[in-house]
Amino acid sequence: MSVVPAEVLPGSALAVEEPVREAAELGPRTRLWPALVAVYRAQLSRARVARIPLLFVATFQSIGIMILMRGVVDGGGEAQAVVAGSSVLVVAFVALNLLAQYFGQLRASGGLDHYATLPVPPAAVVLGAAGAYASFTVPGTVVTAVFGCVLFGLPLAHLWVLVAVIPLAGAALAGLGAALGLLAPRPELATLLGQLGMSAALLLGVLPADRMPEAVRFTRDLLPSTYGVEAFARTFGPHPDWAFVLGDLAVCGGVGVVSLAVATWAYRRAAVR
Amino acid sequence: MRGLTKTYPAVRGRRGVPATSEVRATDDVTLDIRRGEIFGLLGPNGAGKTTLVRQLTGLMRPDRGSVEILGHDIVRHPERAARILAYLGQESSALDELTVSLAAETTGRLRGLDAGRARAERDAVLDELGLTPLAGRPLKKLSGGQRRLACFASALVGRRPLLVLDEPTTGMDPVARRAVWGAVDRRRAEQGATVLLVTHNVIEAETVLDRVAVLDRGRVIACDTPTGLKEQVAGEVRVDLVWRETAPLHVPEVAALRDRVAESGRRWTLRLAPEEARAVVATVTGGAAFAALDDFTLATPSLEDVYLALGGAAQQGLVKA
């Protein structure tokens, strides 16, 4: 045991008595993919513990909206928009709203320190969490879509397109949610922004576009969820124009890449203050 | 101990949040920690302990100064901190909704272990800390001390040569505390790990630490072994007097002490030379003062006394329990 009195007073430097040993070996850097999988798995299990009631809320909200809208719209294109909008709304609720809240709270409580002191690529934390939240929307979105198709008498044939819509709309909205949560200076603000984003997705995605004034329609075009809704809505037609579907999905994917990159940058910024 | 291998020849100053007035949370702190040592940072709330630790772990950039850990410059390469140390912060919010077992395993994976190793180390650490029966429970559902122990377990998965532990035993029962110190000792004995411990618990500081630095308002006001620090105030003893209702000020000897005591309700605390202390005890245990006396203790200096004697800012900064 060392009982050498250390002369440590402010400003005084200690004399080095022995030659400094060579630098210690660094632990391995965790590679992106294993880290992403580990974060994804942990986040998914978190969601299972804490988020199931909220998922029910999200699904019931969308189903309730469709039942309400049934008295307003008279089938055809509007019905397609309502069903598609309500389905994507589930994604917006979980991926945008809940993820913004989660990152907002994690940042405010100092929980990011945990990840920041592990040798993890920032992208792994953001993508893992975003991916888990997006995955968690799958059952709710599918239930909503099937229920809506039955309710409005739409064909179920092209529902497989959800396989592309959920991950791409999920990426765009989760990226947005993560970025909002990580950039908001206070957790309440992150919650507020998440809620507003979801409300926008609700109002602009579910209500038929051609009844809206020009300015609102422009806002609608700015919202990434819109493109997910449109891609999905197009597939209900008798002869879907797949080029447009692909185009809309490409927009979602593009927004997803950009917003996830912004979120990764925001994470890096939030982690080292 | 083969001496100095880790140096923090640091001159750090950290500007606080701009909304409040500038606070120097750490001011010209210079510390050297030796390899294989259990080194403590002791100080009251707000002394700058956590800020200092955040700078060491690469979570916060110092305004000035340098940090070197085991030969690596952490100010220039903050990302290396994560590959060389394990940090147990005060917050568990990143792990709260995970089960104990998944929290430990995920942390291991994120330290670069492959799946098999992460699981094996997880099982070993949970077993070592007696957490196996709780492995399947989410951290949120555990008591504060158990949750803390689970976070500590996560910090240990994936071996690191430096452990930075910020108040690791807060809220723990004695069994859990013992498990923590046992695990820390084993890492030191078997792996030569160095431990930096932040605490404001003086009892713990006295028993587990090799050396302590006492921090006050961002400055190191003393740094030595616990015994060495206590020697600085040797020759003084502490007398605690507890009166039944109020102090018998009509007794001249008691009244004379009045301006030298730290008064807290019915309790008077005095720091005196042994001779004086004996006289005081003789006075209060006999005669008129005794009727008013409820209890008294006579104690050799603790680290708390050291802290107060060194001119710590807060009068009751350190928690003794």
Contacts between the chains, C-beta under 8 A, distances in Angstrom:
chain1	res1	chain2	res2	distance
A	1	B	1	7.0
A	1	B	210	5.9
A	1	B	225	7.9
A	2	B	1	4.6
A	2	B	34	6.2
A	2	B	37	6.5
A	2	B	210	5.9
A	2	B	211	6.7
A	2	B	225	7.4
A	3	B	225	5.4
A	3	B	227	7.5
A	3	B	228	6.9
A	5	B	224	5.6
A	5	B	225	7.8
A	5	B	228	5.7
A	6	B	32	6.6
A	6	B	211	6.6
A	6	B	223	5.2
A	6	B	224	6.4
A	8	B	30	6.4
A	8	B	31	6.1
A	8	B	32	6.9
A	8	B	213	6.7
A	8	B	220	5.8
A	8	B	223	3.7
A	9	B	220	7.1
A	10	B	27	7.2
A	10	B	28	4.9
A	10	B	29	7.3
A	10	B	30	7.0
A	10	B	219	5.0
A	10	B	220	5.9
A	11	B	11	7.6
A	11	B	28	5.2
A	11	B	30	6.8
A	12	B	30	6.5
A	13	B	9	5.3
A	13	B	30	6.1
A	14	B	4	7.4
A	14	B	7	7.4
A	14	B	9	7.4
A	14	B	30	7.3
A	14	B	32	4.7
A	16	B	4	5.6
A	16	B	7	6.9
A	17	B	3	5.4
A	17	B	4	5.8
A	18	B	2	6.7
A	18	B	3	4.3
A	18	B	4	5.6
A	18	B	5	7.6
A	20	B	4	7.3
A	20	B	5	6.3
A	20	B	7	7.1
A	20	B	71	6.8
A	21	B	5	4.8
A	21	B	35	7.5
A	21	B	71	7.1
A	22	B	71	6.2
A	23	B	70	6.2
A	23	B	71	2.6
A	23	B	72	5.6
A	24	B	69	8.0
A	24	B	70	3.6
A	24	B	71	6.0
A	24	B	72	7.3
A	24	B	84	6.3
A	24	B	161	5.3
A	26	B	72	7.2
A	26	B	80	6.0
A	26	B	83	4.2
A	26	B	84	5.7
A	27	B	82	8.0
A	27	B	83	4.1
A	27	B	84	6.5
A	27	B	111	6.3
A	27	B	112	6.0
A	27	B	158	7.1
A	27	B	159	7.9
A	27	B	160	6.5
A	28	B	83	7.3
A	28	B	111	8.0
A	28	B	112	3.7
A	29	B	83	6.5
A	29	B	112	6.7
A	30	B	109	7.5
A	30	B	110	5.7
A	30	B	111	6.8
A	30	B	112	4.4
A	31	B	112	7.9
A	34	B	109	6.3
A	34	B	114	7.5
A	35	B	109	7.1
A	35	B	110	5.7
A	37	B	109	7.9
A	38	B	106	5.1
A	38	B	109	3.7
A	38	B	110	5.7
A	39	B	106	7.4
A	39	B	110	7.3
A	41	B	102	7.7
A	41	B	106	7.1
A	42	B	98	5.7
A	42	B	102	6.0
A	42	B	103	7.7
A	42	B	106	4.4
A	45	B	97	7.9
A	45	B	98	6.2
A	45	B	99	7.2
A	45	B	102	5.7
A	46	B	97	4.1
A	46	B	98	6.1
A	49	B	97	5.0
A	49	B	98	7.9
A	49	B	138	5.4
A	49	B	140	7.8
A	50	B	97	4.9
A	105	B	93	7.0
A	106	B	93	6.0
A	106	B	94	6.3
A	109	B	91	5.5
A	109	B	93	4.2
A	110	B	89	6.4
A	110	B	90	7.3
A	110	B	91	4.1
A	110	B	93	7.1
A	111	B	91	5.6
A	111	B	92	7.8
A	111	B	93	3.5
A	111	B	94	3.9
A	112	B	94	7.2
A	113	B	54	8.0
A	113	B	59	5.9
A	113	B	87	7.2
A	113	B	89	4.7
A	113	B	91	6.6
A	113	B	94	7.8
A	114	B	89	6.8
A	114	B	91	7.6
A	114	B	94	3.7
A	114	B	95	6.7
A	114	B	107	7.9
A	115	B	94	6.4
A	115	B	110	7.4
A	116	B	58	7.8
A	116	B	59	5.8
A	116	B	82	7.4
A	117	B	57	5.4
A	117	B	58	7.4
A	117	B	59	6.7
A	117	B	81	6.9
A	117	B	82	5.3
A	117	B	85	7.4
A	117	B	86	7.6
A	117	B	87	4.0
A	117	B	89	7.6
A	118	B	82	5.5
A	118	B	107	6.8
A	118	B	110	4.3
A	118	B	111	6.0
A	119	B	79	7.3
A	119	B	82	4.2
A	119	B	83	4.6
A	119	B	110	7.5
A	119	B	111	6.6
A	119	B	112	6.2
A	120	B	82	7.6
A	120	B	110	4.9
A	271	B	59	7.5
A	272	B	58	7.2
A	272	B	59	6.2
A	272	B	60	7.1
A	272	B	61	6.9
A	272	B	78	6.5
A	273	B	59	7.3
A	273	B	60	6.0
